[in-house]
């Protein structure tokens, strides 16, 4: 049913989210009341300061880190191609592209919240001679395999200073150990453990009972080890002026001594690292999945990207005087409405956090669609919003299950969607006072990385060859409090410049 809420519902999560406590502690995600208000204000101040200004140092850093993350993904895909010894025009089969994206996004969010990039200049000394040779090969490939015009290729090429760095997504001491891989595996596992806990009888019992008697708790503690270690290192290595360093000085997160790390600080670092990495990686994975099934939409997207890049190349530099031929920027992707529409439509069909639960603070009266009857929800009741179902409700969305990016930019299609004119009908980042604090960052990160990847590669799903029904080939969602494609995402990846040249040779 389509509901109309006539009273405020409050914003408390406890105890519905208590099963997250061992994961994120009392960070902004799970805190309540005055504690939550103070922590959220601190996180917003430290994480988002300057982001609304396209020319601010914070925005330029975010752009740099997003491009760096995209370049690391490109390099890893290039390396797979080198290992398979693929020739011109030949596609590389990537058995699961999700881990590639995860490694790039965790590096991005780590560097952004810590500013720990001082060792990037000495990465080459940390890499083995074999890796150096691979880096040289990959860099040469990136430069030689340009797109249809030289002016466009310059947008996709890493800076000279980043040629050796491109192998690494996070600082060397973290990458050189198994900590990064252990962290990524642990965040994958913890999603399933927390979900299992929420569906078990342990959820109904006091937390101390769960800790003392459940084997699941022992497994959860084991899984949390790498997550806590990674977060602690991030806090310890946070540079002055970085979001984590500023947050550490706030009363809401400070410790008794400047040399100590408060538990609140570690909890918040866990929350920010996970939220920044997991949700971005999941959204990019779902978007590439959809683009691989709908090649005509992907080709329209690359045409828009190329058109904008040509125009920028003719203009030379952006308003800040920086070299726009090296990076995608916030201003640049803002000129790509179809890119924006593709991401919005992907998040409509596959919201990576598919439901939210809130404990009502006040009585809420819900009226049915025909306004013939009402239901009263008392204070203390739990309300769950199934965002996945909300985004596919045929009463709110025309062709509700179809992938139609144009609905966001075509006025005639937009008019068919009641949901686009209704507050709360579209909420991929949740809504209200407890909505995702990182939404302004995600909006930039997702668009820069997707533009970079699609500009460099063509992504396809080989199953379309034998079964042309894209609807039937869509992946199911893996269970979890955030969702990824079940079984990963197998894609056929081709370099656009080589693919275009091969097509021309075949036709001549």
FENVEN-V659568 format. One line per field, one symbol per residue. ss: DSSP state (2 for helix, 1 for strand, 0 for the rest). psi: psi as a letter, one per 40 degrees, with the letter a starting at -180 (. if undefined). Layout:
ss=???
psi=???
This chain:
ss=0001100000010000022222220000000022222222222222220000000022222222222222222222222222220000000111000222222222222222220002222222220022222222222222220000022222220002220022200002222000222222222222222222220022220022222220222222222222222222222220000022222220000000000000222222222222222222222222222222202222222222222222222220000000000000022220002222222222222000001111100001111000000111100001111122222000000000000022220022220002222000000000022200002222222222222222221111002222000222200010000000100000111112222222222220
psi=ihihheiieafidiededeeddcebfaddeiiaddddddddddddddehedeheeidddddddddddddddddddddddddddefhahehihhhdhedddddddddddddddedfgededeeddeeiiddddddddddddddddgiaeiddddddehiiddedddddidiidddddaeddddddddddddddddddddeieddeiiddddddehdddddddddeddddddddddddehiheiddddddeiddeiidideihiddddddddddddddddddddddddddddddegdddddddddddddddddddddciadeeigeediiiddddeegdddddddddddddghegeiihihhdihhhhhidefdiihhhiheihhhhgddddeeheedhhfdeiggdedeehdddddehddeehhedhgdfaiaefihdeddddddddddddddddddihhiheddddhegddeeiiihhiieiiihheahhihhihddddddddddde.
